Amino acid sequence: MKRLFKLKFILLILGGSLFWQGYAQNQIPEDFCISSDELKLYNLINNYRKANQLPEIPLSENLCYVAKLHVSDLNYNQPDTGQCNLHSWSDQGHWVECCYGRDKFNNTCMTSKPKELTAYQGKGYEIAFWESVNAIPEIVLDLWKSSSASNDLILNRDIWQDKSWNAFGVGILKGYAVVWFGVENDSKQGVKVCTTGKMAGRLIDKAKALDEAGKAAGPRYYLVISSFSDEQAAKAEVAKYKTRGFRNPSVVKSGGNFRVSIGNYPSQDEALKAKESLGEKYKDAWIMKQ
């Protein structure tokens, strides 16, 4: 028999100021973890970004907690009824009830939830999915890729091109799947995977391992485009180059300065070739050996 199912997915863009008051942040349980399907969806999205020359996004424990709270609320309390869509929250939890819909536009229903429910201080941006059978990560991503709005958010295109995602949350329960994106870094980077106890999505460790491997292999030649005395200013500049499609922009400390590199190479010849390929727009870039 042919299996029939109902499908809906949605992405809505929000802005505005926070509105919540008087609701305490939840304490994330010590045994908090994500499932293998949630990890798969996270990896699929990161692989899709890498295929489009975009950097990986680290897993945020806080945003994963928000995501898992939301799929639970959607599944058991179904606040997405009437005029309220999948970004809505019910009155059945320790959060601010809100209806996000065409006629009830609540511009903080989504963005305020991470700060309301966790220690994450930034806004959150969600893509949500539902079907009447269990959500399959590959199908979820395929549907999001087919929507220009959700695809633009995942790949930092169009209205999202000036943002750089530095935190990622994921939640799946039965037919519901949601992912959350945030600009601000989360100090709680990486989340345990249920049944394995292993930590996933902690890119700090990966970057450290790559850096140590690079040092063991010999010096690197950095293509430097600008220099700052303030590290935060340099990091902000790196974020801009990430949104422009550069795969490996980074901050390189040299003496008392923080250099912004738009690429690094194992030899000076490769660095020179890379500089030439960038054309006139980046003619002021220079090579630094370290």
C-alpha positions in Angstrom: 0.0 0.0 0.0 1.3 3.5 -0.8 2.1 5.4 2.3 0.3 8.8 2.5 1.4 11.6 4.7 0.9 15.2 5.3 3.8 17.6 5.1 4.5 21.2 6.2 7.6 23.2 6.7 8.1 26.9 7.4 10.7 29.6 7.9 9.7 33.1 9.1 12.0 36.0 9.6 11.8 38.0 12.8 13.3 41.2 14.3 12.6 43.5 17.2 13.4 43.7 20.8 12.9 41.2 23.6 9.6 41.2 25.5 9.9 38.6 28.2 10.1 39.3 31.9 9.8 37.3 35.0 10.6 33.8 33.5 13.6 32.0 34.9 16.1 30.3 32.7 16.0 26.5 32.7 18.9 24.6 34.1 20.1 22.2 31.4 20.3 18.7 32.8 23.8 17.2 33.3 22.8 14.2 31.2 21.5 16.3 28.3 22.3 14.8 24.9 21.2 14.7 21.3 20.1 11.6 19.3 21.9 10.0 16.4 19.3 11.4 14.0 19.8 14.9 15.4 23.5 14.5 15.0 23.0 13.3 11.4 20.9 16.4 10.5 23.5 18.7 12.1 26.3 17.0 10.0 24.2 17.1 6.8 23.7 20.8 7.1 27.3 21.4 7.9 28.4 19.3 4.9 25.9 21.2 2.7 27.5 24.5 3.9 31.0 23.2 3.3 30.0 22.2 -0.3 29.1 25.8 -0.7 32.4 27.1 0.6 31.0 28.1 4.0 32.5 27.2 7.4 31.1 24.7 9.8 28.9 25.9 12.6 29.6 24.5 16.2 26.9 22.8 18.1 25.5 25.0 20.9 24.2 23.2 24.0 21.9 26.1 24.8 20.4 26.2 21.3 20.0 22.4 21.2 18.2 22.6 24.5 15.8 25.2 23.1 15.3 23.1 20.0 14.5 20.0 21.9 12.1 21.9 24.2 10.3 23.2 21.1 9.9 19.9 19.3 8.5 18.4 22.6 6.1 21.3 22.9 5.0 21.0 19.3 4.5 17.3 19.5 2.6 17.1 22.8 0.9 20.5 23.0 0.5 21.4 19.3 0.5 25.2 19.6 0.6 25.4 15.8 -3.2 25.5 15.3 -5.5 28.0 13.7 -3.5 31.1 12.9 -0.5 30.0 14.8 2.3 28.3 12.9 5.2 26.0 13.8 7.2 28.8 15.4 4.6 29.2 18.1 4.9 28.1 21.8 2.0 26.8 24.0 1.0 27.8 27.5 2.1 24.3 28.9 5.7 25.1 29.9 8.0 27.5 31.8 8.2 29.9 28.9 6.2 32.8 27.5 3.3 31.5 25.4 3.2 33.0 22.0 1.4 32.7 18.7 3.4 33.3 15.5 1.1 33.6 12.5 0.0 35.5 9.5 -2.6 37.6 11.4 -0.8 37.5 14.8 2.7 38.6 14.0 4.7 38.3 17.2 8.2 39.5 16.2 9.9 38.1 19.3 8.1 34.7 19.5 11.2 33.1 17.9 14.2 35.3 18.5 13.7 35.8 22.3 13.4 32.1 23.2 17.2 31.3 23.6 17.7 34.2 26.0 14.5 33.5 27.8 15.2 29.8 28.3 19.0 29.5 28.6 22.2 31.4 29.2 22.6 32.1 25.5 22.5 35.9 25.1 21.9 36.2 21.4 18.8 36.0 19.2 17.8 32.7 17.7 16.5 32.0 14.2 14.6 28.8 13.5 13.6 26.6 10.6 10.8 24.1 11.4 9.5 21.0 9.7 6.6 18.6 10.3 5.2 15.5 8.6 2.8 12.8 9.8 5.5 10.1 9.9 8.8 10.2 11.7 11.1 12.9 10.4 14.1 11.6 8.3 17.1 13.9 8.4 17.8 13.6 4.6 14.2 14.4 3.7 14.1 17.3 6.2 17.2 18.9 4.6 16.0 18.3 1.1 12.7 20.1 1.8 14.6 23.0 3.4 16.9 23.2 0.4 13.9 23.4 -1.9 12.6 26.5 -0.1 14.5 29.7 -1.1 13.8 31.3 2.3 15.2 28.4 4.4 18.0 27.7 1.9 19.1 31.4 2.1 19.3 31.2 5.9 21.3 28.0 5.9 23.8 29.4 3.3 23.9 33.0 4.6 22.4 34.4 1.4 20.2 37.3 0.6 19.0 39.0 3.8 21.3 36.7 5.8 24.6 37.5 3.9 25.8 40.0 6.5 25.4 37.4 9.4 27.8 34.7 10.3 26.4 31.7 12.2 28.4 30.7 15.2 26.0 28.6 17.1 23.7 25.8 16.0 20.9 23.9 17.7 18.9 20.8 16.5 15.9 18.9 17.8 13.9 16.0 16.3 10.8 14.3 17.8 8.6 12.0 15.8 7.5 14.1 12.8 8.9 17.4 14.0 12.3 18.7 13.3 13.7 22.2 14.1 17.2 23.8 13.8 18.2 27.1 15.4 21.0 29.5 14.3 22.7 32.2 16.3 25.3 34.8 15.5 26.8 35.0 19.0 29.3 32.3 20.1 28.1 29.9 22.8 30.6 29.2 25.6 28.9 25.7 25.9 30.2 24.5 22.5 29.6 20.8 21.7 26.9 18.4 22.9 27.0 14.8 24.1 25.5 12.2 21.8 23.0 9.9 23.6 24.1 6.3 24.2 27.7 7.0 23.2 28.8 9.7 25.6 30.9 11.3 22.9 31.0 15.0 22.4 29.9 16.3 18.9 30.1 19.7 17.3 32.9 21.0 19.4 34.9 22.8 16.7 37.3 24.4 19.1 39.0 21.0 19.5 39.0 20.4 15.7 40.6 23.8 15.1 43.2 23.1 17.8 44.0 19.7 16.3 44.4 21.3 12.8 46.6 24.0 14.2 48.9 21.5 16.0 49.0 19.4 12.8 50.0 22.5 10.8 52.8 23.4 13.3 54.1 19.9 13.1 54.2 20.0 9.3 56.2 23.2 9.2 55.6 27.0 8.7 52.5 28.4 7.0 52.2 31.3 4.7 49.3 33.6 5.5 47.6 35.9 3.0 47.0 39.0 5.3 44.5 41.6 4.2 44.3 43.8 7.3 45.8 44.3 10.8 44.3 45.4 14.1 45.5 46.2 17.6 42.2 44.9 19.0 41.4 41.2 18.8 37.7 41.6 18.8 37.9 44.0 15.9 39.9 41.5 14.0 37.4 38.7 14.7 34.6 40.9 13.5 36.5 41.4 10.2 37.0 37.6 9.9 33.2 37.2 10.3 32.7 39.5 7.3 35.1 37.6 5.1 33.3 34.3 6.0 30.0 35.8 4.7 31.8 36.7 1.5 32.6 33.1 0.8 36.2 32.8 2.0 36.7 29.3 3.4 39.5 29.8 5.8 39.7 33.4 7.1 41.3 33.7 10.5 43.0 35.9 13.1 46.8 35.4 13.4 48.5 37.0 16.3 51.9 38.6 15.4 53.7 40.6 18.0 51.2 43.0 19.4 49.0 42.9 16.4 46.1 40.7 15.2 46.3 40.0 11.5 43.3 39.1 9.4 44.2 36.3 7.1 42.0 35.2 4.2 43.9 32.0 3.6 47.0 30.1 4.6 49.2 27.8 2.5 52.1 25.4 3.0 54.5 27.3 0.7 55.2 30.8 -0.4 54.5 29.9 -4.1 51.0 28.7 -3.3 50.3 31.9 -1.3 51.5 34.0 -4.2 49.3 32.1 -6.7 46.3 32.5 -4.3 47.0 36.3 -4.1 47.1 36.6 -7.9 43.9 34.7 -8.3 42.1 37.3 -6.1 42.6 40.1 -8.6 42.7 43.8 -8.1 40.1 43.9 -5.3 42.6 42.3 -2.9 45.8 43.7 -4.4 46.9 45.1 -1.0 47.0 41.6 0.6 50.5 40.6 1.7 52.2 37.3 2.7 53.3 36.6 6.3 55.3 33.5 7.2 54.6 31.9 10.6 
